[in-house]
Amino acid sequence: MHSNQLRWHEASDPRHMPTREFVLERSGQRPVTGAVWLPRAPAPARPLVVFGHGASGDRYQAPIPHLARRFSHEAGYAVLAMDGPVHGLRQVGPGGRVALGPELQRPGCIDDMVADWHAAIATAQGLDEIGVGPLAYFGLSMGSIFGIPLLASRADVRVATLGLLGSTGAVRHLGERLLADAARIACPLLFLMQLEDELFDRGGYLTLFDALRSSDKRLHANPGLHPEIPAEEVDFAFSFMRAHLEGSASRRIVNPLAN
């Protein structure tokens, strides 16, 4: 018989925002660990914004605390961030990119992480202050490696921000899986690209972006290396995701060639 054990404790993020951290122990499987930020006035079935972090971080990697504060305080949403497969509270060896490399070569690594995400989301939605409501997802780099398969597996995600990823380059052995999953994603999304990315070439970026089935998808490309995202893109992601969660998004077209 398989049994789960869930533990919660009070904590705070690097910006001193209060969080609730959890450890979900599952018989025969690795634990699921993460943190939840609650809005000042929790209301059941409000949106839950879900964050996946990059390869070198954990559930508190920037810009997650910044966006968690904005989503929870300005928009009144709940926020969830989960540790990566060998990161944070479930670190393996040195953690980070060093430990991630072998993990990404392991058969089943993607499906195991998707299952972890389903468990983490169910854990957060099990809180009385959150409940089951609309979902949104933000995840760049490793957050997209695992986020794209997650989004492909769920129909309840309203909007997403993805990027810092291509179908070739550093994870080319996962390229076919990522392209197949991207073709199943139909929610509005923002996709961020770095033009001098040392890990993913421009061709792979565009191939992955083209594979996304969403009719409302935006590609924002900026100069710089893999981690050098302009701060205004983070602010745009907040506005873009909030507008879609609140039903106020507009696709008004301005024709500069009109008379």
C-alpha positions in Angstrom: 0.0 0.0 0.0 1.3 3.5 -0.9 0.9 6.3 1.5 1.7 10.1 1.4 2.8 12.3 4.3 2.5 16.1 3.9 4.4 18.5 6.2 4.0 22.3 6.2 6.1 24.9 7.9 6.3 28.7 8.0 9.2 30.3 6.2 10.2 33.4 4.2 11.7 34.1 0.8 14.9 36.1 0.1 12.8 39.3 0.0 11.4 38.5 3.5 8.0 37.7 2.2 6.2 35.0 4.3 5.8 31.7 2.7 4.5 28.2 3.6 7.0 25.5 2.6 5.9 21.9 2.1 7.5 18.5 1.9 5.3 15.8 0.3 6.7 12.4 1.1 5.4 9.7 -1.3 6.1 6.0 -0.8 8.4 4.7 -3.5 8.9 8.1 -5.1 11.1 11.1 -4.5 9.6 13.8 -2.3 8.0 16.9 -3.7 9.1 20.2 -2.1 8.1 23.8 -2.7 6.7 27.0 -1.3 3.4 28.8 -1.4 2.8 32.6 -1.2 -0.8 33.6 -0.1 -2.5 36.9 -0.9 -3.3 39.3 1.8 -7.0 38.5 1.5 -7.2 34.8 0.4 -10.3 33.7 -1.4 -11.1 30.2 -2.6 -10.8 29.4 -6.3 -8.7 32.5 -7.0 -6.0 32.0 -9.7 -2.8 30.1 -8.7 0.4 31.2 -10.5 2.9 28.4 -10.7 6.6 29.0 -11.1 9.4 26.7 -12.4 13.0 27.9 -11.8 16.2 27.6 -13.8 18.9 25.0 -13.6 21.2 26.9 -11.2 18.5 27.9 -8.6 15.6 26.6 -6.5 12.1 27.6 -5.6 13.3 31.1 -4.5 15.4 31.9 -7.6 15.0 35.4 -9.1 12.6 36.6 -10.4 10.2 34.3 -8.5 10.1 36.3 -5.2 9.7 39.6 -7.1 6.8 38.2 -9.2 5.3 36.3 -6.2 5.1 39.6 -4.3 3.4 41.3 -7.3 1.0 38.5 -8.0 0.0 38.0 -4.3 -0.1 41.6 -3.2 -1.2 43.5 -6.3 -3.4 40.9 -8.0 -4.5 38.9 -5.0 -3.5 35.5 -6.4 -1.8 32.6 -4.7 1.6 31.6 -5.9 3.4 28.2 -6.0 7.1 27.4 -6.7 8.4 23.9 -6.7 12.0 22.7 -6.4 13.5 21.1 -9.5 14.3 17.4 -9.6 17.8 17.7 -8.0 17.4 21.2 -6.5 16.5 23.0 -3.3 15.1 20.8 -0.5 15.7 17.8 -2.7 19.2 18.6 -3.8 21.3 15.7 -5.2 25.1 15.9 -4.9 26.2 19.5 -5.7 22.8 20.3 -7.2 22.4 22.9 -9.9 23.5 22.3 -13.5 26.1 19.8 -12.4 23.5 17.4 -11.0 20.9 18.3 -13.6 23.0 17.0 -16.5 22.8 13.3 -15.5 19.2 13.7 -14.5 18.2 14.9 -18.0 19.8 11.8 -19.4 17.8 9.5 -17.2 14.9 7.8 -19.0 11.6 9.1 -17.5 13.1 12.3 -16.2 10.4 14.5 -17.9 7.4 12.3 -17.0 8.6 12.1 -13.4 8.8 15.9 -13.2 5.4 16.3 -14.7 4.0 13.9 -12.1 5.8 15.9 -9.4 4.1 19.1 -10.7 0.7 17.5 -10.6 1.3 16.5 -7.0 2.6 20.0 -6.1 -0.4 21.8 -7.7 -2.9 19.4 -6.0 -1.1 20.1 -2.7 -1.4 23.9 -3.0 -5.0 23.7 -4.2 -5.8 21.5 -1.2 -5.3 24.5 1.1 -8.5 26.2 2.1 -7.0 29.6 1.2 -6.5 28.5 -2.4 -8.9 25.9 -3.7 -9.2 24.9 -7.3 -9.2 27.9 -9.7 -7.5 29.0 -12.9 -3.8 28.2 -13.3 -1.0 30.3 -14.9 2.6 29.1 -15.4 5.9 31.0 -15.5 9.1 29.1 -16.2 12.3 29.9 -18.2 15.2 27.7 -19.2 14.9 24.6 -17.0 11.5 26.0 -16.1 10.5 25.6 -19.7 12.2 22.2 -20.2 9.7 20.8 -17.6 7.0 23.4 -18.0 6.3 22.7 -21.7 5.4 19.0 -20.9 3.4 20.1 -17.9 1.3 22.6 -20.0 0.8 19.9 -22.6 -0.7 17.6 -19.9 -3.2 20.1 -18.5 -6.2 21.9 -20.0 -6.7 24.3 -17.1 -3.8 26.6 -17.7 -5.1 30.1 -18.8 -1.8 31.8 -19.7 2.0 31.1 -19.6 5.4 32.7 -19.9 8.1 30.4 -21.3 11.5 30.8 -23.0 15.3 30.7 -22.8 15.0 27.4 -24.5 15.3 25.9 -28.0 14.8 22.5 -29.5 18.5 22.2 -30.3 21.6 23.1 -28.4 22.0 22.1 -24.8 19.0 19.8 -24.7 18.9 18.6 -28.3 18.3 15.0 -27.1 14.9 16.2 -25.7 14.1 18.2 -28.8 11.5 15.8 -30.3 9.7 15.5 -27.0 9.6 19.3 -26.5 8.3 19.9 -30.0 5.6 17.3 -29.7 4.5 18.7 -26.3 4.6 22.3 -27.6 2.2 21.4 -30.4 -0.4 20.5 -27.6 -0.2 23.9 -25.9 -3.0 26.3 -26.9 -3.1 28.9 -24.1 -2.0 32.5 -24.6 1.7 32.8 -24.0 4.8 35.0 -23.9 8.0 33.4 -25.1 11.4 35.1 -24.2 14.5 34.7 -26.4 18.1 35.9 -25.9 19.8 36.7 -29.2 23.3 35.7 -28.0 22.2 32.8 -25.9 25.3 30.5 -25.4 23.2 27.4 -24.7 20.5 27.6 -27.4 20.9 28.8 -31.0 18.4 31.0 -32.7 17.2 28.4 -35.1 16.2 26.1 -32.2 14.4 28.9 -30.4 12.3 29.7 -33.5 11.6 26.0 -34.2 10.2 25.6 -30.7 8.2 28.8 -30.8 6.7 27.9 -34.2 5.6 24.5 -32.7 3.5 26.1 -30.0 -0.2 25.8 -31.1 -1.3 28.9 -29.3 -3.1 31.4 -31.5 -2.0 34.2 -29.2 1.7 33.9 -28.7 4.3 36.6 -28.4 8.0 36.3 -29.1 10.2 38.9 -27.3 13.8 38.7 -28.4 16.5 40.7 -26.6 20.3 41.1 -27.0 22.4 39.3 -24.4 23.5 35.9 -23.1 21.3 33.2 -21.6 20.6 34.9 -18.2 20.6 38.5 -19.3 16.8 39.1 -19.5 15.9 42.8 -19.4 13.9 43.7 -16.2 11.1 45.2 -18.3 10.4 41.7 -19.7 9.6 40.4 -16.2 7.2 43.4 -15.7 5.6 42.7 -19.1 5.1 39.1 -18.2 3.3 40.1 -15.0 1.0 42.4 -16.9 0.4 40.0 -19.8 -0.4 37.1 -17.4 -2.6 39.2 -15.1 -4.6 40.5 -18.1 -5.4 37.1 -19.3 -6.3 35.8 -15.9 -8.7 38.7 -15.4 -10.2 38.6 -18.9 -9.0 42.0 -19.8 -6.4 41.1 -22.4 -6.8 42.9 -25.7 -5.3 42.1 -29.2 -6.2 45.5 -30.7 -4.3 45.9 -34.0 -2.8 49.2 -35.0 -1.9 49.4 -38.7 0.9 51.9 -39.2 0.3 51.9 -42.9 -3.3 52.9 -42.7 -4.3 56.2 -44.3 
